């Protein structure tokens, strides 16, 4: 371990032992929502609707081009924020890299609707930890994993 790594480890350990957040019945964290940048939010919304069955949950302003949109399917929500000329860097690692992991039941049923489409990055397969998973890459380069029971 280098001296720098040792300093970082010390800082992390110190933070973990001294940091505290209020805990109580008045606090209820309900969800975390991935937020993706997009150069064309309206086009991205259409892609999610047509290919993955999401629905528009809200947007601003009332007319395209949107600065913001929220898409939902079941209890899953993804926020889209406009950034002109945005191009996501193509970052990959050998064991996978994704921006959202979506837990679900009946993953094979959703997979059947996208089988053979060019945006499927990894075919449906059972993982060593027994979840069934497949990956898709949206038009902005974000990778989503859909995983859970078959």
N, C-alpha and C positions, 0 to 999 in steps of 0.2 A: 504494500500500500504506500502510495506517495504521501508526502507531507500534506499536499493539497487535498487529497482524498480523505486523509485523516481529519483535517479541519472541517470539511463538509460533513463527514459522519458525526463529528462532535456537535456541529450546529444543528443537524437534524435531530440527534438524540436529545439535545438540550431543549429544542423547540417542542418535541413530543412530550417531554416530562413537565414542561412549565406552561404550555399553552392550554387554555381551557375555554370552553364555550358554554354558555348557559344551557342547562338541561332542565326540562320541566314539562309539565303537561300543557303549558300554553304555547309550546313550540311544536309544530308538526311539519317537517319537511315532506313535501308530497311527491316531488319528481325533479329530475334533472333533464333539461332539454338541450340537445345538441343544436348549435347555431352555426349554419354554413353561410359563407359568403358566395355571392353569385353575381355575375355581370348582368344577367337578365333574370330577375326573380319570377316574372310571369311565365317565361318559357320553362323555367325549372319546375314551377308548380304544375304546369301541364304535363311535364315528363313524369312526375311522381303520380299524378292522377291516372295517366294512361298506362303506365307500366307496373306500378306497385299498389294501385288502389287507394291511394291517399285522397283526402278531400281538403279543399281550402277551408281553413278554420278562421282566417281573418287576414286582412291586408291593409296597407296604408301607402299612398292615398287611395281614394275610391277608384281611380282609373290607372291603368298601366301607363308608364312604367312604375312598378311598385318599389318603394324604399324598403319595405318589410312585408313578409307574409309568413303565416303559420300554416303548416299542413298537418293533418291528423289522420290516423287510422287506428280505431279502437282507442286505447289509452296512450298510444305513442304519438308524440308531437315532435316536429322538427321546425325550427325557425330558420328563415332565409332572410339574409340582409344584403341589400344591394351595394356593390362596389364596382364602379365603372372599370372596364377592362381587366377585371380580376381573372387571374389564371393561377390555379392551385398548383404548387410545386408537386411533382410526382415523386413522392417519398415511398420507398418500399423497403421492407426488411425480409429476410429469408422466412421467418415464421409468421408473416402476415402483418399488415398494418391497416387499421381501419379507424374511422371517425365515429362510428356508432355501432353498438351491439344491441340488436333488438331481440329480446327474449319473447318467445311465443310458443303456442301449442299448434300442432298441425302444420309444421314447417314444410312438410312434403306437399301439402295442398297448394300453398303459395308458390313453391318451387315449380310445380307443374304448369303454372301460368306464365313462367318466365323461361322455361327450358328452351335452350337453343337460341336465345336472344343474345345479341352481341355484348350487352352490358353485364352479363353474368361472368364474373371473374373467377369464381370457384364453384364447381358443381356441388350439388347436395351430397354430403358424405357424413358418416357417423364418426365422431371424434373419439380419441382414446378415453375421454371422460364421459362418454355415452351420449352427449348432445348431438343432434343432427344439425348441420350448418351448411349454408351457402352464402356466397358473397356477390354483391353487385357493385358496380361503379357508376355513379350518376353522371350526368353530362358535365358537371363541374369538376369531376375527378374525386369526389368523396366516396369512400368505400363503406358500405353498410353490410354487416353480417346479420343474417336472420338465423336464429338458433333456438333450439329447445327440443321438445318431444316430437317424435315423428308424426 
